[in-house]
Structure formats: C-alpha cells, structure tokens
Amino acid sequence: MRWPWQRAPPKPWGVEIMAAHLEIPDPRQRVYELFGDHATGEDRLHVGCGSNHMPGWINMDSESSQNPEVIGDLNVRLPFDDESFDVIYAHHVLEHVEDILDTVFELHRILKPGGRLLVVVPHAWTDLGSANPFHRQRFTPHTFMYFRSGTFSVPGTSGFQAQEGKSIADWERIVVRMMVNEEWLARPDLAFAAQHYVNVVEEIQAIFIKKGS
C-alpha cells in the first residue's frame, strides 16, 4: 500500500519517505493512519501503551499505574505463548529497552507466522531522539538493516550475530520509512540532508514481517 505523500525510495534497499506530521486528533488512531492494513488482525498487542489504551488491542505496559490489561516488561520474557499475535505495535517504545536485539527476538517469538511488528521510533539525529536521557537506543534507517537475513557476509546471519554471537530474529521482509519534516519534502537536497543534518528526519517507521509457516 502506498500513500499519496510518499516519494521514490532514496536507497536501493527500500527506504520510503513520508510526511512526518499527520493530522490525527486521537493518538490511538495513529497506528491506522501510519500503517493502514498492516494494523489489522484478530490478535493484536500494543506494547508500552502508557495511557493510550487502544480498543480492540491487548494493551501492555510495565507500569501497573497505567492500568493495562497485561503487565509486561520488554526487557525480560513476555507473558505470552509462542505465536500468539497477528500484529504487535510499538510506538516510541524500543528506544527505552536495554537490549534491542533481545527485545526484537522476543517480539518475533510471540508473533504468528506472517505476523507484523509495527515500530515507530525517533531518529537519532533529532532533539527528540538524542536529548532524552532515558533513551537507551538510537536509530537511523540503517539500523534496521542489521535485522535482515543475509545482509552481511555470513549466510543467514546479521552483523550482530557475526560480531557478538547473539541470536537475532529472521524476518521475511522489513519495510523502513523515514518520516521527514515537511519543510524538507520538496527540497532537491533532501537525500543528502536526511543523512547529514539534524531534525530533518523526525521519526522512523519499520514494518517487520515474520516468515510464514
């Protein structure tokens, strides 16, 4: 599915560009505006929900004060069986986890074959992404290359596996989108600016699609 504000991918491995600011009065509807049909499914989990409880989803948070349906910590094993969910939504959550590899592997575990992990994170080169002292992880679009099977020289592994010996989930496909400050969308130097200037790419979207059975 393509959106009317998307432009041609600036990188051969498939990064798309879209406008960062969408008029969404209810933040609980943002998942549908950003991800469309990818957000549909029978069993759906919203991790790190905070106070934004979404109807039709299992809302999970590590803080009982947020009154989630399920209390779960993304830094440890989650209280779900293997292959439990069609969709998992993580909005401005993964930048807070202790070990991004372990967390993504755990989310992969509880996704059904063909399920989707929908991610929104701040770009590392923004005030939002770099200034918050509670952020443990930093992301650029290239970060998600490390989760793609066969990206590096060892077949079936990633750079992290080869260098650190860690397990990493194997995905059928990963779609990455840069959410660009609207002031930059029409500029001819956008591709250069997105890689070299701060506060050009505000957020990054990623759609992880688990391999089918």
C-alpha positions in Angstrom: 0.0 0.0 0.0 1.4 3.4 -1.0 0.4 6.7 0.5 0.0 9.9 -1.6 2.7 11.8 0.2 5.4 9.1 -0.4 8.3 9.8 -2.8 10.7 7.4 -4.5 13.0 5.5 -2.2 16.4 7.2 -1.8 18.2 3.9 -1.1 18.3 0.8 -3.2 17.3 -1.4 -0.1 13.9 0.3 0.0 13.6 3.2 2.4 10.5 5.2 1.7 9.9 8.8 2.6 6.7 10.2 4.0 5.5 13.4 5.7 6.2 13.5 9.4 3.1 15.5 10.5 -0.3 13.9 10.1 -3.5 15.5 11.4 -4.6 12.8 13.8 -6.7 14.2 16.7 -6.8 10.9 18.6 -3.3 9.4 19.1 -4.9 5.9 19.4 -5.7 6.2 15.7 -2.2 6.9 14.6 -1.4 3.2 14.0 -4.1 3.0 11.3 -3.1 6.3 9.7 0.6 5.2 9.5 0.3 1.5 8.8 -3.1 1.0 7.2 -3.9 -2.6 6.5 -0.8 -3.8 8.3 -2.5 -2.9 11.6 -5.5 -5.2 11.1 -5.7 -8.7 12.6 -7.6 -10.8 15.0 -5.0 -10.9 17.8 -3.2 -7.6 18.3 -0.8 -6.4 21.0 0.0 -2.8 21.9 3.3 -2.8 23.9 4.3 0.2 26.1 0.8 1.5 25.8 1.0 4.1 28.7 -2.3 5.8 28.9 -3.1 5.4 25.2 -5.2 2.2 25.5 -6.5 1.2 22.1 -9.8 -0.6 21.7 -9.6 -4.0 20.1 -6.0 -4.5 21.2 -4.4 -6.1 24.2 -2.7 -3.1 25.9 0.5 -4.0 27.7 2.8 -1.8 29.9 5.4 -2.4 32.6 3.7 0.1 34.9 0.6 -1.0 36.8 -0.3 2.7 37.3 -1.2 2.8 33.6 -3.9 0.1 34.2 -3.0 -2.1 31.2 -4.8 -5.4 30.5 -1.4 -7.1 30.8 1.7 -6.0 32.8 4.8 -6.9 30.8 8.4 -5.8 30.7 10.1 -5.7 27.3 13.5 -6.3 28.9 12.5 -9.8 30.0 10.5 -12.7 28.6 6.9 -11.7 27.9 3.9 -13.5 29.5 2.6 -14.9 26.2 2.9 -18.2 24.4 4.8 -18.6 21.1 3.0 -17.4 18.0 0.2 -15.5 19.9 -0.3 -12.4 17.8 -1.0 -11.2 14.3 0.2 -7.7 15.0 2.4 -6.0 17.6 2.6 -2.2 17.8 5.5 -0.4 19.5 5.2 3.4 19.3 8.1 5.3 20.8 9.0 2.3 23.0 12.0 0.5 21.6 14.4 3.4 22.3 13.8 2.7 26.0 14.7 -1.0 26.1 18.0 -2.3 27.5 18.9 -4.8 24.7 17.3 -4.1 21.4 18.3 -7.5 19.9 16.8 -9.5 22.8 13.6 -7.4 22.7 13.1 -7.8 19.0 13.8 -11.5 19.2 11.2 -11.9 22.0 8.6 -9.9 19.9 9.4 -12.2 17.0 8.7 -15.2 19.3 5.2 -14.2 20.1 4.2 -13.2 16.6 2.3 -15.7 14.4 3.9 -16.8 11.1 3.3 -13.9 8.7 2.6 -11.5 11.6 3.7 -7.9 11.6 5.7 -5.9 14.1 4.9 -2.2 13.6 7.5 0.2 15.0 7.8 4.0 15.4 11.0 5.4 16.9 12.6 8.8 16.9 15.5 9.4 14.6 18.8 9.5 16.4 19.7 12.9 14.8 16.8 14.8 16.3 16.3 16.7 19.5 13.6 14.2 20.4 15.9 11.2 19.8 19.1 12.5 21.3 18.2 14.8 24.2 16.1 12.4 26.3 18.4 10.9 29.0 16.0 7.9 29.4 16.7 6.7 25.8 19.0 3.7 25.7 18.8 3.1 22.0 19.5 5.3 19.0 18.0 4.6 15.5 18.7 5.6 11.9 17.1 3.8 8.9 20.3 1.8 8.5 19.8 0.3 12.0 17.1 -2.0 10.6 19.5 -3.5 8.0 21.0 -5.5 10.9 17.8 -7.4 11.3 17.7 -8.6 7.7 18.9 -12.2 7.0 21.9 -12.4 4.6 22.7 -8.7 4.8 26.3 -9.4 5.8 28.9 -11.9 4.7 27.8 -14.9 6.8 24.7 -16.5 5.2 21.6 -16.5 7.4 23.2 -14.2 10.0 23.5 -10.5 10.6 26.4 -8.3 11.6 25.4 -8.5 15.2 25.4 -12.3 15.1 28.8 -12.5 13.5 30.3 -9.9 15.8 28.6 -10.6 19.1 27.3 -14.1 18.9 23.8 -13.0 19.7 20.6 -14.5 18.4 18.5 -12.3 16.1 15.2 -13.0 14.6 14.9 -13.8 10.9 12.3 -11.8 9.1 10.6 -12.3 5.7 10.7 -8.6 4.9 11.4 -5.3 6.6 10.0 -2.1 5.2 11.6 1.2 6.5 10.1 4.6 6.2 11.7 8.0 7.0 9.2 10.5 8.4 10.6 13.8 7.1 10.0 17.3 8.4 7.5 18.8 5.9 9.8 21.8 5.3 12.3 19.5 3.6 10.0 17.3 1.5 10.2 19.4 -1.7 13.9 20.3 -1.4 16.3 18.8 -4.0 18.9 18.2 -1.4 16.6 16.1 0.8 18.6 12.8 0.3 21.8 14.5 1.4 20.2 16.4 4.2 18.5 13.3 5.6 21.9 11.6 6.1 23.9 14.6 7.3 21.6 17.2 9.0 19.8 17.1 12.3 16.0 17.4 12.7 15.3 16.6 9.0 14.0 13.0 9.6 11.8 13.2 12.7 10.7 9.6 13.1 11.4 6.2 11.6 8.8 3.6 10.8 9.6 -0.1 10.4 7.3 -2.9 9.4 8.8 -6.3 10.3 7.0 -9.2 8.6 7.7 -12.6 10.1 8.3 -15.5 7.8 5.2 -17.7 7.2 4.9 -21.3 8.1 
